[in-house]
Amino acid sequence: MRSSSSSKQAADNSRGINGHILTLHQRLYHALNLGTRCCDDKGQKWQYSDNETQRLVVRSVDAFLDSISAESLQHQVVKESVGDIVGAVGSILASKSEATMRLASDVTVKIVRMIPSSMLQPHFSNLIHPLSSLLSFRELRVAISCASALNLILANLTSKREKEVWEILKSTNVVGDLVENVKGYSTENKATEYFQEMASLLSKILWRWPPSRFHVWTDKKLFSTLDTVKLNPDRSIKVAVMQLFSALALCGNGTNKLLEDGEGLVKIMVDSLDSSNPYTIQIEGLRLAQCLMTNEQGCSKIIKLSCEPIVKAIITLMNNWSLDAGKLAKGQMSILVEACRLALITHWEGDHHFYFWKAGVDRVLLRLITGNSDTTQQSLQSLSLQEQIIKLEEVVDTDVLLPLRPFVWDILGCLTANCMEDFFPKMHGNETVFNVLVVCACLAFVDSIRTSRQISQGNACHSSESEPASRAVLMMIYSPSKYISSKTRFILSEVLALKGKDYVGYLLDSLKATSSGNKFGIPSNFRLVINLTSLACYSALPKYQKHVIQHGGIDILSSFISWWFDNPVHLNRSSVATHVQNGFSGRTCCWTSPEDWEGEDMLLLFGLVALAELINVENRCGIFQNQMDLRASFIRDLQEICINNSYSGPRWYAAYILRHLGLYGFPSKFGREFRELLTDNEHSDVELIIKNQEPVRVHGVILLVRCPSLLPPEVLLKEKAFDSSFKQDSDSCNRLITKVRLSAHVDCQSLTKLLEYIYSGSFEAGEDLVKKMKILAKHCNLQSLVQLLCGSNLKWGTPFPSFDFTSALEPAGRTLFWRLKLRDQVIRTAVIAPYLFYTCMFTKLYCGQVVNTYEPSFSQECKKAIH
């Protein structure tokens, strides 16, 4: 028997359990069994009638926890004890007995710290409820320990349990208690740790649960307290305040409230980014900046307050690193990642782009790629392009600072996509540095194609820099800057020639296989993104355009777009570029959602970009020759994209392709109906006079909204001064006709096409007429139409022109509306329901019918729009 017992103890010892732990385990259960075990929907609990028993239980738990190690935590004896330990301590906390609260709360912190979260998750509710109720306990040490325990719990809470935990927090009014605790810190002379734990817990709750934010950002006294506390020099206080500000900034209303003292907030944020600060301060400052500038609206507000200091701080942090034996110092990688993530504000246009270039962003990005000092950069300047490619190929293939590569390529792509047409790198620095950076991007581009080919069907892991590198080259090729666009095309052609790689056949075959109906999973989606991006780049290179066309590129891309219509593949970029995800993705609220340019239709967009480039080349010879049915079907698909797609990118490039098919402009849903109004002379109120031609009758309200340049300023002034007592029921014969004499250079044919565009959004024309239309569109200040007619590189992110008439409800257009017999009720409805405005105001009303929204004939769809 003794031999058997010794063998069992030896076996336990080998798994981290010794006799001492087993003894303490027995004592623990002896103490637990002094109480009454009960169960409810939240799990096991223990009830103890007196303070002495509670102390005994808590001390037994404490002793047991002190005895176990990381290894013994995996033993079955320990695992099976977790539920009873949590249930007993949770019950003791719930009793709120002052005699045991301090000991119990301290042991709770130890439980949460020592026991793995995976073991505690099923029992969290037994702790969260009593801990939440003790945050305002009169003894500060207890309140601090409870807040500390909750901080640890929420930091490890899984998303599956968020709903359950939020219900508990609401029932105990945790947010209200924490707000009062934070407000009481500055007036009651409490310990720094108290504020730190309370503010940290409040920020975690605000971070996870958007409904909690309203109660906080509407509390004026809280903001007054924070305005005072944020000046405290204590580092832990600074961190806690910035964490709280970051969580509040996830709410659009919270950001607006924070920016009421914008200069003070931005100064604290910029000061925190100083490289002399500890890493914790810098990290929180970077995250605060990211939250405040989480979208274009927030970025614009911050940039207006302090542009150059923020950009300088970002660039300094991105450049403040060094390698020791090929490795970064501790903490530097975290700073670099967050600084690079913040630099992605280059995604939005604005004054900050100028300051990024001014601060030498190209040098900083190149250093992050090469991982070397300026000596390497200087040595490259004396080499030829071919020699640079050979030398840089070795650098790009290394793993130095590899986690930063995706950010570097995105920053480069965003900077070049938002340049002006006359941008030249030499304006802000060394032209050679920028060119070397382009060489590195092109090498990574070629490598991304090779990498995507090697991904097996069942392997979802892929190179993190493949998609960003491909996208960066695409952005540079299609940059508005003529220098960047031409230089990138030249360098990419040289890189492809030097490496002897021709992937055109592979790219087209892959796309053809997809269009044929082959099924593909997530890895294939990634491969398809790379292939389409690469094909769009190849299609822009003069050396390869004919090659792509000869391999059937136009037909294959056209088939892919038609296939996409039948099998739409909606794909978020985050699914193929994980670096764009951050800790607050999907956590924001109350922000006006800006239009996403590519959205979930990135596959369609890249296919259209490639096709637009090829058709531009082939247009001289003509496309779809002797294939009129195919041409008509393809045009319908493109018009469908222009009208019904949710994102501006695909709509713009569909319009670009239609341009090569003789259709110019931006097709709209109600274009046909509006075009018919051109023949409605009965209700027209403006007469356009052309030299030696019959005058053209049009409708002032449509010109006012779509092309106000055709209405001279003095005419608009007359409209404003028009008698407001004008009767809306007056006959059309009493309608005041405004005469506008046009320049002698305007011919009837050009004017007719211009009016087609104004009324319907698009028109058909031959090349000779298009030349005249360019001049006329420029004089009429129709910038979007000029962009389309000229066919210049489209600036990534340019909004698609809207066919929206609601601006006619502004003061300058109201008189014109009276002339159209519009009722006040319909005018009000037009603001809410553009559908009503388009279908009812300009079709039924021009026929002399006044719409009554309560008539049975009024469409159900319109009624829904009103409500």
Summary of the structure (lengths in Angstrom):
residues: 867
radius of gyration: 34.0
end to end distance: 84.0
largest distance: 122.5
contacts: 2802
relative contact order: 0.04
helix: 68%
strand: 4%
